[in-house]
Amino acid sequence: MNGFDKEDVMDKYVKENKFTFPVVVANTGGGGGGEYALAKAYGVEAYPTNYLVDAKGTVVFRSVGFDEAGLRAAIEKLVK
């Protein structure tokens, strides 16, 4: 799943994997110049870039590239 997938593809992926947390993906289509506003706001320069945000809205983990071990560790720390 990535920011260029259609919404129905993303919804299917989230349901199939039984995610119990909100998944947010920037609007990458539709024209009007706002396609990359979220990416720009967070300083995304490469894909994949992943963020883990806590319930207070604080970014508690960021990775450029795929860092599964780091993400899993951040999640474990967050839920304890």
mmCIF file of the N, C-alpha and C atoms, coordinates in Angstrom:
data_MODEL
# 
_entry.id   MODEL 
# 
loop_
_atom_site.group_PDB 
_atom_site.id 
_atom_site.type_symbol 
_atom_site.label_atom_id 
_atom_site.label_alt_id 
_atom_site.label_comp_id 
_atom_site.label_asym_id 
_atom_site.label_entity_id 
_atom_site.label_seq_id 
_atom_site.pdbx_PDB_ins_code 
_atom_site.Cartn_x 
_atom_site.Cartn_y 
_atom_site.Cartn_z 
_atom_site.occupancy 
_atom_site.B_iso_or_equiv 
_atom_site.pdbx_formal_charge 
_atom_site.auth_seq_id 
_atom_site.auth_comp_id 
_atom_site.auth_asym_id 
_atom_site.auth_atom_id 
_atom_site.pdbx_PDB_model_num 
ATOM 1   N N  . MET A 1 1  ? 0.852   -1.169 0.000  1.00 0.00 ? 1  MET A N  1 
ATOM 2   C CA . MET A 1 1  ? 0.000   0.000  0.000  1.00 0.00 ? 1  MET A CA 1 
ATOM 3   C C  . MET A 1 1  ? 0.894   1.227  0.000  1.00 0.00 ? 1  MET A C  1 
ATOM 4   N N  . ASN A 1 2  ? 0.541   2.198  -0.831 1.00 0.00 ? 2  ASN A N  1 
ATOM 5   C CA . ASN A 1 2  ? 1.286   3.449  -0.834 1.00 0.00 ? 2  ASN A CA 1 
ATOM 6   C C  . ASN A 1 2  ? 0.361   4.598  -1.187 1.00 0.00 ? 2  ASN A C  1 
ATOM 7   N N  . GLY A 1 3  ? 0.874   5.791  -1.105 1.00 0.00 ? 3  GLY A N  1 
ATOM 8   C CA . GLY A 1 3  ? 0.075   6.988  -1.321 1.00 0.00 ? 3  GLY A CA 1 
ATOM 9   C C  . GLY A 1 3  ? -0.464  7.159  -2.721 1.00 0.00 ? 3  GLY A C  1 
ATOM 10  N N  . PHE A 1 4  ? -0.011  6.334  -3.639 1.00 0.00 ? 4  PHE A N  1 
ATOM 11  C CA . PHE A 1 4  ? -0.499  6.434  -5.012 1.00 0.00 ? 4  PHE A CA 1 
ATOM 12  C C  . PHE A 1 4  ? -1.569  5.396  -5.321 1.00 0.00 ? 4  PHE A C  1 
ATOM 13  N N  . ASP A 1 5  ? -1.865  4.505  -4.363 1.00 0.00 ? 5  ASP A N  1 
ATOM 14  C CA . ASP A 1 5  ? -2.937  3.529  -4.546 1.00 0.00 ? 5  ASP A CA 1 
ATOM 15  C C  . ASP A 1 5  ? -4.293  4.216  -4.448 1.00 0.00 ? 5  ASP A C  1 
ATOM 16  N N  . LYS A 1 6  ? -5.258  3.646  -5.095 1.00 0.00 ? 6  LYS A N  1 
ATOM 17  C CA . LYS A 1 6  ? -6.632  4.145  -5.002 1.00 0.00 ? 6  LYS A CA 1 
ATOM 18  C C  . LYS A 1 6  ? -7.179  3.855  -3.608 1.00 0.00 ? 6  LYS A C  1 
ATOM 19  N N  . GLU A 1 7  ? -8.147  4.661  -3.199 1.00 0.00 ? 7  GLU A N  1 
ATOM 20  C CA . GLU A 1 7  ? -8.709  4.530  -1.857 1.00 0.00 ? 7  GLU A CA 1 
ATOM 21  C C  . GLU A 1 7  ? -9.280  3.138  -1.601 1.00 0.00 ? 7  GLU A C  1 
ATOM 22  N N  . ASP A 1 8  ? -9.948  2.541  -2.591 1.00 0.00 ? 8  ASP A N  1 
ATOM 23  C CA . ASP A 1 8  ? -10.520 1.212  -2.382 1.00 0.00 ? 8  ASP A CA 1 
ATOM 24  C C  . ASP A 1 8  ? -9.444  0.151  -2.181 1.00 0.00 ? 8  ASP A C  1 
ATOM 25  N N  . VAL A 1 9  ? -8.304  0.313  -2.843 1.00 0.00 ? 9  VAL A N  1 
ATOM 26  C CA . VAL A 1 9  ? -7.184  -0.617 -2.662 1.00 0.00 ? 9  VAL A CA 1 
ATOM 27  C C  . VAL A 1 9  ? -6.637  -0.495 -1.240 1.00 0.00 ? 9  VAL A C  1 
ATOM 28  N N  . MET A 1 10 ? -6.498  0.748  -0.764 1.00 0.00 ? 10 MET A N  1 
ATOM 29  C CA . MET A 1 10 ? -6.002  0.967  0.590  1.00 0.00 ? 10 MET A CA 1 
ATOM 30  C C  . MET A 1 10 ? -6.975  0.437  1.633  1.00 0.00 ? 10 MET A C  1 
ATOM 31  N N  . ASP A 1 11 ? -8.258  0.697  1.426  1.00 0.00 ? 11 ASP A N  1 
ATOM 32  C CA . ASP A 1 11 ? -9.278  0.207  2.365  1.00 0.00 ? 11 ASP A CA 1 
ATOM 33  C C  . ASP A 1 11 ? -9.237  -1.310 2.462  1.00 0.00 ? 11 ASP A C  1 
ATOM 34  N N  . LYS A 1 12 ? -9.106  -1.968 1.327  1.00 0.00 ? 12 LYS A N  1 
ATOM 35  C CA . LYS A 1 12 ? -9.040  -3.438 1.296  1.00 0.00 ? 12 LYS A CA 1 
ATOM 36  C C  . LYS A 1 12 ? -7.821  -3.933 2.068  1.00 0.00 ? 12 LYS A C  1 
ATOM 37  N N  . TYR A 1 13 ? -6.677  -3.298 1.859  1.00 0.00 ? 13 TYR A N  1 
ATOM 38  C CA . TYR A 1 13 ? -5.445  -3.687 2.539  1.00 0.00 ? 13 TYR A CA 1 
ATOM 39  C C  . TYR A 1 13 ? -5.587  -3.539 4.057  1.00 0.00 ? 13 TYR A C  1 
ATOM 40  N N  . VAL A 1 14 ? -6.150  -2.428 4.496  1.00 0.00 ? 14 VAL A N  1 
ATOM 41  C CA . VAL A 1 14 ? -6.341  -2.186 5.926  1.00 0.00 ? 14 VAL A CA 1 
ATOM 42  C C  . VAL A 1 14 ? -7.281  -3.231 6.522  1.00 0.00 ? 14 VAL A C  1 
ATOM 43  N N  . LYS A 1 15 ? -8.362  -3.543 5.831  1.00 0.00 ? 15 LYS A N  1 
ATOM 44  C CA . LYS A 1 15 ? -9.316  -4.542 6.327  1.00 0.00 ? 15 LYS A CA 1 
ATOM 45  C C  . LYS A 1 15 ? -8.706  -5.931 6.350  1.00 0.00 ? 15 LYS A C  1 
ATOM 46  N N  . GLU A 1 16 ? -8.001  -6.297 5.279  1.00 0.00 ? 16 GLU A N  1 
ATOM 47  C CA . GLU A 1 16 ? -7.394  -7.633 5.215  1.00 0.00 ? 16 GLU A CA 1 
ATOM 48  C C  . GLU A 1 16 ? -6.363  -7.837 6.314  1.00 0.00 ? 16 GLU A C  1 
ATOM 49  N N  . ASN A 1 17 ? -5.672  -6.782 6.682  1.00 0.00 ? 17 ASN A N  1 
ATOM 50  C CA . ASN A 1 17 ? -4.646  -6.883 7.710  1.00 0.00 ? 17 ASN A CA 1 
ATOM 51  C C  . ASN A 1 17 ? -5.165  -6.569 9.104  1.00 0.00 ? 17 ASN A C  1 
ATOM 52  N N  . LYS A 1 18 ? -6.470  -6.290 9.202  1.00 0.00 ? 18 LYS A N  1 
ATOM 53  C CA . LYS A 1 18 ? -7.163  -6.079 10.474 1.00 0.00 ? 18 LYS A CA 1 
ATOM 54  C C  . LYS A 1 18 ? -6.497  -5.008 11.336 1.00 0.00 ? 18 LYS A C  1 
ATOM 55  N N  . PHE A 1 19 ? -6.101  -3.905 10.670 1.00 0.00 ? 19 PHE A N  1 
ATOM 56  C CA . PHE A 1 19 ? -5.530  -2.796 11.421 1.00 0.00 ? 19 PHE A CA 1 
ATOM 57  C C  . PHE A 1 19 ? -6.591  -2.228 12.342 1.00 0.00 ? 19 PHE A C  1 
ATOM 58  N N  . THR A 1 20 ? -6.209  -1.905 13.561 1.00 0.00 ? 20 THR A N  1 
ATOM 59  C CA . THR A 1 20 ? -7.147  -1.339 14.536 1.00 0.00 ? 20 THR A CA 1 
ATOM 60  C C  . THR A 1 20 ? -6.814  0.120  14.831 1.00 0.00 ? 20 THR A C  1 
ATOM 61  N N  . PHE A 1 21 ? -5.982  0.710  13.991 1.00 0.00 ? 21 PHE A N  1 
ATOM 62  C CA . PHE A 1 21 ? -5.562  2.093  14.171 1.00 0.00 ? 21 PHE A CA 1 
ATOM 63  C C  . PHE A 1 21 ? -5.851  2.857  12.889 1.00 0.00 ? 21 PHE A C  1 
ATOM 64  N N  . PRO A 1 22 ? -5.989  4.170  12.987 1.00 0.00 ? 22 PRO A N  1 
ATOM 65  C CA . PRO A 1 22 ? -6.255  4.955  11.782 1.00 0.00 ? 22 PRO A CA 1 
ATOM 66  C C  . PRO A 1 22 ? -5.051  4.948  10.839 1.00 0.00 ? 22 PRO A C  1 
ATOM 67  N N  . VAL A 1 23 ? -5.312  4.852  9.569  1.00 0.00 ? 23 VAL A N  1 
ATOM 68  C CA . VAL A 1 23 ? -4.283  4.923  8.541  1.00 0.00 ? 23 VAL A CA 1 
ATOM 69  C C  . VAL A 1 23 ? -4.551  6.192  7.736  1.00 0.00 ? 23 VAL A C  1 
ATOM 70  N N  . VAL A 1 24 ? -3.553  7.061  7.651  1.00 0.00 ? 24 VAL A N  1 
ATOM 71  C CA . VAL A 1 24 ? -3.701  8.323  6.942  1.00 0.00 ? 24 VAL A CA 1 
ATOM 72  C C  . VAL A 1 24 ? -2.736  8.330  5.772  1.00 0.00 ? 24 VAL A C  1 
ATOM 73  N N  . VAL A 1 25 ? -3.266  8.614  4.606  1.00 0.00 ? 25 VAL A N  1 
ATOM 74  C CA . VAL A 1 25 ? -2.448  8.715  3.407  1.00 0.00 ? 25 VAL A CA 1 
ATOM 75  C C  . VAL A 1 25 ? -2.787  10.038 2.747  1.00 0.00 ? 25 VAL A C  1 
ATOM 76  N N  . ALA A 1 26 ? -1.773  10.762 2.318  1.00 0.00 ? 26 ALA A N  1 
ATOM 77  C CA . ALA A 1 26 ? -1.990  12.050 1.674  1.00 0.00 ? 26 ALA A CA 1 
ATOM 78  C C  . ALA A 1 26 ? -2.787  11.878 0.396  1.00 0.00 ? 26 ALA A C  1 
ATOM 79  N N  . ASN A 1 27 ? -3.569  12.873 0.076  1.00 0.00 ? 27 ASN A N  1 
ATOM 80  C CA . ASN A 1 27 ? -4.292  12.900 -1.194 1.00 0.00 ? 27 ASN A CA 1 
ATOM 81  C C  . ASN A 1 27 ? -3.283  13.152 -2.305 1.00 0.00 ? 27 ASN A C  1 
ATOM 82  N N  . THR A 1 28 ? -3.082  12.140 -3.157 1.00 0.00 ? 28 THR A N  1 
ATOM 83  C CA . THR A 1 28 ? -2.079  12.286 -4.211 1.00 0.00 ? 28 THR A CA 1 
ATOM 84  C C  . THR A 1 28 ? -2.711  12.493 -5.570 1.00 0.00 ? 28 THR A C  1 
ATOM 85  N N  . GLY A 1 29 ? -3.989  12.694 -5.620 1.00 0.00 ? 29 GLY A N  1 
ATOM 86  C CA . GLY A 1 29 ? -4.630  12.867 -6.919 1.00 0.00 ? 29 GLY A CA 1 
ATOM 87  C C  . GLY A 1 29 ? -5.600  14.016 -6.908 1.00 0.00 ? 29 GLY A C  1 
ATOM 88  N N  . GLY A 1 30 ? -6.213  14.278 -8.028 1.00 0.00 ? 30 GLY A N  1 
ATOM 89  C CA . GLY A 1 30 ? -7.266  15.270 -8.090 1.00 0.00 ? 30 GLY A CA 1 
ATOM 90  C C  . GLY A 1 30 ? -6.840  16.625 -8.594 1.00 0.00 ? 30 GLY A C  1 
ATOM 91  N N  . GLY A 1 31 ? -5.550  16.845 -8.768 1.00 0.00 ? 31 GLY A N  1 
ATOM 92  C CA . GLY A 1 31 ? -5.109  18.142 -9.290 1.00 0.00 ? 31 GLY A CA 1 
ATOM 93  C C  . GLY A 1 31 ? -5.264  19.253 -8.280 1.00 0.00 ? 31 GLY A C  1 
ATOM 94  N N  . GLY A 1 32 ? -5.125  20.474 -8.706 1.00 0.00 ? 32 GLY A N  1 
ATOM 95  C CA . GLY A 1 32 ? -5.315  21.623 -7.838 1.00 0.00 ? 32 GLY A CA 1 
ATOM 96  C C  . GLY A 1 32 ? -4.102  22.002 -7.019 1.00 0.00 ? 32 GLY A C  1 
ATOM 97  N N  . GLY A 1 33 ? -3.011  21.280 -7.164 1.00 0.00 ? 33 GLY A N  1 
ATOM 98  C CA . GLY A 1 33 ? -1.784  21.651 -6.477 1.00 0.00 ? 33 GLY A CA 1 
ATOM 99  C C  . GLY A 1 33 ? -1.672  21.196 -5.043 1.00 0.00 ? 33 GLY A C  1 
ATOM 100 N N  . GLY A 1 34 ? -2.729  20.647 -4.447 1.00 0.00 ? 34 GLY A N  1 
ATOM 101 C CA . GLY A 1 34 ? -2.662  20.216 -3.057 1.00 0.00 ? 34 GLY A CA 1 
ATOM 102 C C  . GLY A 1 34 ? -2.275  18.772 -2.875 1.00 0.00 ? 34 GLY A C  1 
ATOM 103 N N  . GLU A 1 35 ? -1.889  18.111 -3.960 1.00 0.00 ? 35 GLU A N  1 
ATOM 104 C CA . GLU A 1 35 ? -1.632  16.680 -3.917 1.00 0.00 ? 35 GLU A CA 1 
ATOM 105 C C  . GLU A 1 35 ? -0.572  16.298 -2.893 1.00 0.00 ? 35 GLU A C  1 
ATOM 106 N N  . TYR A 1 36 ? 0.431   17.117 -2.739 1.00 0.00 ? 36 TYR A N  1 
ATOM 107 C CA . TYR A 1 36 ? 1.554   16.750 -1.888 1.00 0.00 ? 36 TYR A CA 1 
ATOM 108 C C  . TYR A 1 36 ? 1.657   17.615 -0.643 1.00 0.00 ? 36 TYR A C  1 
ATOM 109 N N  . ALA A 1 37 ? 0.573   18.239 -0.242 1.00 0.00 ? 37 ALA A N  1 
ATOM 110 C CA . ALA A 1 37 ? 0.605   19.143 0.910  1.00 0.00 ? 37 ALA A CA 1 
ATOM 111 C C  . ALA A 1 37 ? 1.041   18.424 2.184  1.00 0.00 ? 37 ALA A C  1 
ATOM 112 N N  . LEU A 1 38 ? 0.526   17.227 2.429  1.00 0.00 ? 38 LEU A N  1 
ATOM 113 C CA . LEU A 1 38 ? 0.894   16.494 3.636  1.00 0.00 ? 38 LEU A CA 1 
ATOM 114 C C  . LEU A 1 38 ? 2.362   16.092 3.586  1.00 0.00 ? 38 LEU A C  1 
ATOM 115 N N  . ALA A 1 39 ? 2.807   15.616 2.439  1.00 0.00 ? 39 ALA A N  1 
ATOM 116 C CA . ALA A 1 39 ? 4.215   15.245 2.282  1.00 0.00 ? 39 ALA A CA 1 
ATOM 117 C C  . ALA A 1 39 ? 5.126   16.440 2.506  1.00 0.00 ? 39 ALA A C  1 
ATOM 118 N N  . LYS A 1 40 ? 4.750   17.579 1.966  1.00 0.00 ? 40 LYS A N  1 
ATOM 119 C CA . LYS A 1 40 ? 5.551   18.785 2.153  1.00 0.00 ? 40 LYS A CA 1 
ATOM 120 C C  . LYS A 1 40 ? 5.557   19.213 3.621  1.00 0.00 ? 40 LYS A C  1 
ATOM 121 N N  . ALA A 1 41 ? 4.411   19.134 4.273  1.00 0.00 ? 41 ALA A N  1 
ATOM 122 C CA . ALA A 1 41 ? 4.304   19.547 5.668  1.00 0.00 ? 41 ALA A CA 1 
ATOM 123 C C  . ALA A 1 41 ? 5.199   18.707 6.574  1.00 0.00 ? 41 ALA A C  1 
ATOM 124 N N  . TYR A 1 42 ? 5.347   17.421 6.241  1.00 0.00 ? 42 TYR A N  1 
ATOM 125 C CA . TYR A 1 42 ? 6.163   16.524 7.060  1.00 0.00 ? 42 TYR A CA 1 
ATOM 126 C C  . TYR A 1 42 ? 7.584   16.379 6.533  1.00 0.00 ? 42 TYR A C  1 
ATOM 127 N N  . GLY A 1 43 ? 7.917   17.040 5.445  1.00 0.00 ? 43 GLY A N  1 
ATOM 128 C CA . GLY A 1 43 ? 9.276   16.987 4.934  1.00 0.00 ? 43 GLY A CA 1 
ATOM 129 C C  . GLY A 1 43 ? 9.627   15.691 4.239  1.00 0.00 ? 43 GLY A C  1 
ATOM 130 N N  . VAL A 1 44 ? 8.649   15.039 3.637  1.00 0.00 ? 44 VAL A N  1 
ATOM 131 C CA . VAL A 1 44 ? 8.912   13.793 2.925  1.00 0.00 ? 44 VAL A CA 1 
ATOM 132 C C  . VAL A 1 44 ? 9.691   14.100 1.657  1.00 0.00 ? 44 VAL A C  1 
ATOM 133 N N  . GLU A 1 45 ? 10.831  13.450 1.524  1.00 0.00 ? 45 GLU A N  1 
ATOM 134 C CA . GLU A 1 45 ? 11.668  13.628 0.345  1.00 0.00 ? 45 GLU A CA 1 
ATOM 135 C C  . GLU A 1 45 ? 11.864  12.335 -0.424 1.00 0.00 ? 45 GLU A C  1 
ATOM 136 N N  . ALA A 1 46 ? 11.494  11.202 0.186  1.00 0.00 ? 46 ALA A N  1 
ATOM 137 C CA . ALA A 1 46 ? 11.678  9.900  -0.453 1.00 0.00 ? 46 ALA A CA 1 
ATOM 138 C C  . ALA A 1 46 ? 10.572  8.965  0.014  1.00 0.00 ? 46 ALA A C  1 
ATOM 139 N N  . TYR A 1 47 ? 10.352  7.939  -0.775 1.00 0.00 ? 47 TYR A N  1 
ATOM 140 C CA . TYR A 1 47 ? 9.354   6.927  -0.426 1.00 0.00 ? 47 TYR A CA 1 
ATOM 141 C C  . TYR A 1 47 ? 10.046  5.586  -0.260 1.00 0.00 ? 47 TYR A C  1 
ATOM 142 N N  . PRO A 1 48 ? 9.672   4.780  0.738  1.00 0.00 ? 48 PRO A N  1 
ATOM 143 C CA . PRO A 1 48 ? 8.653   5.119  1.725  1.00 0.00 ? 48 PRO A CA 1 
ATOM 144 C C  . PRO A 1 48 ? 9.231   5.970  2.853  1.00 0.00 ? 48 PRO A C  1 
ATOM 145 N N  . THR A 1 49 ? 8.423   6.846  3.374  1.00 0.00 ? 49 THR A N  1 
ATOM 146 C CA . THR A 1 49 ? 8.697   7.554  4.615  1.00 0.00 ? 49 THR A CA 1 
ATOM 147 C C  . THR A 1 49 ? 7.511   7.251  5.517  1.00 0.00 ? 49 THR A C  1 
ATOM 148 N N  . ASN A 1 50 ? 7.804   6.768  6.705  1.00 0.00 ? 50 ASN A N  1 
ATOM 149 C CA . ASN A 1 50 ? 6.746   6.356  7.625  1.00 0.00 ? 50 ASN A CA 1 
ATOM 150 C C  . ASN A 1 50 ? 6.828   7.137  8.916  1.00 0.00 ? 50 ASN A C  1 
ATOM 151 N N  . TYR A 1 51 ? 5.666   7.471  9.440  1.00 0.00 ? 51 TYR A N  1 
ATOM 152 C CA . TYR A 1 51 ? 5.557   8.161  10.711 1.00 0.00 ? 51 TYR A CA 1 
ATOM 153 C C  . TYR A 1 51 ? 4.641   7.377  11.628 1.00 0.00 ? 51 TYR A C  1 
ATOM 154 N N  . LEU A 1 52 ? 4.982   7.363  12.904 1.00 0.00 ? 52 LEU A N  1 
ATOM 155 C CA . LEU A 1 52 ? 4.101   6.826  13.929 1.00 0.00 ? 52 LEU A CA 1 
ATOM 156 C C  . LEU A 1 52 ? 3.757   7.994  14.834 1.00 0.00 ? 52 LEU A C  1 
ATOM 157 N N  . VAL A 1 53 ? 2.469   8.263  14.978 1.00 0.00 ? 53 VAL A N  1 
ATOM 158 C CA . VAL A 1 53 ? 1.990   9.414  15.731 1.00 0.00 ? 53 VAL A CA 1 
ATOM 159 C C  . VAL A 1 53 ? 1.201   8.908  16.926 1.00 0.00 ? 53 VAL A C  1 
ATOM 160 N N  . ASP A 1 54 ? 1.495   9.417  18.110 1.00 0.00 ? 54 ASP A N  1 
ATOM 161 C CA . ASP A 1 54 ? 0.780   8.967  19.299 1.00 0.00 ? 54 ASP A CA 1 
ATOM 162 C C  . ASP A 1 54 ? -0.588  9.634  19.407 1.00 0.00 ? 54 ASP A C  1 
ATOM 163 N N  . ALA A 1 55 ? -1.323  9.273  20.437 1.00 0.00 ? 55 ALA A N  1 
ATOM 164 C CA . ALA A 1 55 ? -2.689  9.776  20.623 1.00 0.00 ? 55 ALA A CA 1 
ATOM 165 C C  . ALA A 1 55 ? -2.742  11.284 20.823 1.00 0.00 ? 55 ALA A C  1 
ATOM 166 N N  . LYS A 1 56 ? -1.639  11.886 21.240 1.00 0.00 ? 56 LYS A N  1 
ATOM 167 C CA . LYS A 1 56 ? -1.585  13.333 21.440 1.00 0.00 ? 56 LYS A CA 1 
ATOM 168 C C  . LYS A 1 56 ? -1.195  14.072 20.167 1.00 0.00 ? 56 LYS A C  1 
ATOM 169 N N  . GLY A 1 57 ? -0.880  13.324 19.114 1.00 0.00 ? 57 GLY A N  1 
ATOM 170 C CA . GLY A 1 57 ? -0.492  13.936 17.854 1.00 0.00 ? 57 GLY A CA 1 
ATOM 171 C C  . GLY A 1 57 ? 1.000   14.182 17.717 1.00 0.00 ? 57 GLY A C  1 
ATOM 172 N N  . THR A 1 58 ? 1.774   13.627 18.618 1.00 0.00 ? 58 THR A N  1 
ATOM 173 C CA . THR A 1 58 ? 3.222   13.780 18.586 1.00 0.00 ? 58 THR A CA 1 
ATOM 174 C C  . THR A 1 58 ? 3.848   12.686 17.723 1.00 0.00 ? 58 THR A C  1 
ATOM 175 N N  . VAL A 1 59 ? 4.734   13.066 16.824 1.00 0.00 ? 59 VAL A N  1 
ATOM 176 C CA . VAL A 1 59 ? 5.450   12.075 16.022 1.00 0.00 ? 59 VAL A CA 1 
ATOM 177 C C  . VAL A 1 59 ? 6.450   11.384 16.941 1.00 0.00 ? 59 VAL A C  1 
ATOM 178 N N  . VAL A 1 60 ? 6.294   10.067 17.120 1.00 0.00 ? 60 VAL A N  1 
ATOM 179 C CA . VAL A 1 60 ? 7.172   9.315  18.015 1.00 0.00 ? 60 VAL A CA 1 
ATOM 180 C C  . VAL A 1 60 ? 8.153   8.431  17.243 1.00 0.00 ? 60 VAL A C  1 
ATOM 181 N N  . PHE A 1 61 ? 7.969   8.332  15.937 1.00 0.00 ? 61 PHE A N  1 
ATOM 182 C CA . PHE A 1 61 ? 8.877   7.550  15.113 1.00 0.00 ? 61 PHE A CA 1 
ATOM 183 C C  . PHE A 1 61 ? 8.786   8.044  13.679 1.00 0.00 ? 61 PHE A C  1 
ATOM 184 N N  . ARG A 1 62 ? 9.940   8.112  13.019 1.00 0.00 ? 62 ARG A N  1 
ATOM 185 C CA . ARG A 1 62 ? 9.986   8.474  11.604 1.00 0.00 ? 62 ARG A CA 1 
ATOM 186 C C  . ARG A 1 62 ? 11.084  7.655  10.966 1.00 0.00 ? 62 ARG A C  1 
ATOM 187 N N  . SER A 1 63 ? 10.796  7.102  9.809  1.00 0.00 ? 63 SER A N  1 
ATOM 188 C CA . SER A 1 63 ? 11.839  6.388  9.073  1.00 0.00 ? 63 SER A CA 1 
ATOM 189 C C  . SER A 1 63 ? 11.738  6.726  7.599  1.00 0.00 ? 63 SER A C  1 
ATOM 190 N N  . VAL A 1 64 ? 12.894  6.904  6.994  1.00 0.00 ? 64 VAL A N  1 
ATOM 191 C CA . VAL A 1 64 ? 12.983  7.055  5.550  1.00 0.00 ? 64 VAL A CA 1 
ATOM 192 C C  . VAL A 1 64 ? 13.533  5.734  5.052  1.00 0.00 ? 64 VAL A C  1 
ATOM 193 N N  . GLY A 1 65 ? 12.808  5.091  4.161  1.00 0.00 ? 65 GLY A N  1 
ATOM 194 C CA . GLY A 1 65 ? 13.117  3.710  3.816  1.00 0.00 ? 65 GLY A CA 1 
ATOM 195 C C  . GLY A 1 65 ? 12.308  2.816  4.726  1.00 0.00 ? 65 GLY A C  1 
ATOM 196 N N  . PHE A 1 66 ? 12.384  1.545  4.502  1.00 0.00 ? 66 PHE A N  1 
ATOM 197 C CA . PHE A 1 66 ? 11.579  0.624  5.298  1.00 0.00 ? 66 PHE A CA 1 
ATOM 198 C C  . PHE A 1 66 ? 12.399  0.099  6.452  1.00 0.00 ? 66 PHE A C  1 
ATOM 199 N N  . ASP A 1 67 ? 11.973  0.408  7.668  1.00 0.00 ? 67 ASP A N  1 
ATOM 200 C CA . ASP A 1 67 ? 12.647  -0.010 8.889  1.00 0.00 ? 67 ASP A CA 1 
ATOM 201 C C  . ASP A 1 67 ? 11.642  -0.748 9.762  1.00 0.00 ? 67 ASP A C  1 
ATOM 202 N N  . GLU A 1 68 ? 11.356  -1.985 9.389  1.00 0.00 ? 68 GLU A N  1 
ATOM 203 C CA . GLU A 1 68 ? 10.343  -2.749 10.123 1.00 0.00 ? 68 GLU A CA 1 
ATOM 204 C C  . GLU A 1 68 ? 10.724  -2.942 11.580 1.00 0.00 ? 68 GLU A C  1 
ATOM 205 N N  . ALA A 1 69 ? 11.975  -3.279 11.847 1.00 0.00 ? 69 ALA A N  1 
ATOM 206 C CA . ALA A 1 69 ? 12.404  -3.501 13.228 1.00 0.00 ? 69 ALA A CA 1 
ATOM 207 C C  . ALA A 1 69 ? 12.245  -2.228 14.056 1.00 0.00 ? 69 ALA A C  1 
ATOM 208 N N  . GLY A 1 70 ? 12.639  -1.097 13.499 1.00 0.00 ? 70 GLY A N  1 
ATOM 209 C CA . GLY A 1 70 ? 12.500  0.173  14.215 1.00 0.00 ? 70 GLY A CA 1 
ATOM 210 C C  . GLY A 1 70 ? 11.050  0.530  14.466 1.00 0.00 ? 70 GLY A C  1 
ATOM 211 N N  . LEU A 1 71 ? 10.199  0.310  13.463 1.00 0.00 ? 71 LEU A N  1 
ATOM 212 C CA . LEU A 1 71 ? 8.778   0.598  13.615 1.00 0.00 ? 71 LEU A CA 1 
ATOM 213 C C  . LEU A 1 71 ? 8.148   -0.292 14.673 1.00 0.00 ? 71 LEU A C  1 
ATOM 214 N N  . ARG A 1 72 ? 8.464   -1.590 14.611 1.00 0.00 ? 72 ARG A N  1 
ATOM 215 C CA . ARG A 1 72 ? 7.917   -2.515 15.622 1.00 0.00 ? 72 ARG A CA 1 
ATOM 216 C C  . ARG A 1 72 ? 8.370   -2.128 17.030 1.00 0.00 ? 72 ARG A C  1 
ATOM 217 N N  . ALA A 1 73 ? 9.627   -1.744 17.176 1.00 0.00 ? 73 ALA A N  1 
ATOM 218 C CA . ALA A 1 73 ? 10.132  -1.325 18.487 1.00 0.00 ? 73 ALA A CA 1 
ATOM 219 C C  . ALA A 1 73 ? 9.416   -0.069 18.979 1.00 0.00 ? 73 ALA A C  1 
ATOM 220 N N  . ALA A 1 74 ? 9.192   0.867  18.072 1.00 0.00 ? 74 ALA A N  1 
ATOM 221 C CA . ALA A 1 74 ? 8.484   2.102  18.435 1.00 0.00 ? 74 ALA A CA 1 
ATOM 222 C C  . ALA A 1 74 ? 7.047   1.811  18.850 1.00 0.00 ? 74 ALA A C  1 
ATOM 223 N N  . ILE A 1 75 ? 6.397   0.911  18.146 1.00 0.00 ? 75 ILE A N  1 
ATOM 224 C CA . ILE A 1 75 ? 5.022   0.533  18.499 1.00 0.00 ? 75 ILE A CA 1 
ATOM 225 C C  . ILE A 1 75 ? 4.992   -0.119 19.863 1.00 0.00 ? 75 ILE A C  1 
ATOM 226 N N  . GLU A 1 76 ? 5.910   -1.060 20.106 1.00 0.00 ? 76 GLU A N  1 
ATOM 227 C CA . GLU A 1 76 ? 5.967   -1.734 21.407 1.00 0.00 ? 76 GLU A CA 1 
ATOM 228 C C  . GLU A 1 76 ? 6.173   -0.736 22.541 1.00 0.00 ? 76 GLU A C  1 
ATOM 229 N N  . LYS A 1 77 ? 7.077   0.211  22.337 1.00 0.00 ? 77 LYS A N  1 
ATOM 230 C CA . LYS A 1 77 ? 7.336   1.232  23.354 1.00 0.00 ? 77 LYS A CA 1 
ATOM 231 C C  . LYS A 1 77 ? 6.096   2.098  23.580 1.00 0.00 ? 77 LYS A C  1 
ATOM 232 N N  . LEU A 1 78 ? 5.386   2.391  22.510 1.00 0.00 ? 78 LEU A N  1 
ATOM 233 C CA . LEU A 1 78 ? 4.202   3.250  22.596 1.00 0.00 ? 78 LEU A CA 1 
ATOM 234 C C  . LEU A 1 78 ? 3.058   2.573  23.348 1.00 0.00 ? 78 LEU A C  1 
ATOM 235 N N  . VAL A 1 79 ? 2.881   1.286  23.189 1.00 0.00 ? 79 VAL A N  1 
ATOM 236 C CA . VAL A 1 79 ? 1.728   0.603  23.786 1.00 0.00 ? 79 VAL A CA 1 
ATOM 237 C C  . VAL A 1 79 ? 1.977   0.123  25.198 1.00 0.00 ? 79 VAL A C  1 
ATOM 238 N N  . LYS A 1 80 ? 3.210   0.266  25.682 1.00 0.00 ? 80 LYS A N  1 
ATOM 239 C CA . LYS A 1 80 ? 3.511   -0.159 27.067 1.00 0.00 ? 80 LYS A CA 1 
ATOM 240 C C  . LYS A 1 80 ? 3.144   0.887  28.057 1.00 0.00 ? 80 LYS A C  1 
# 
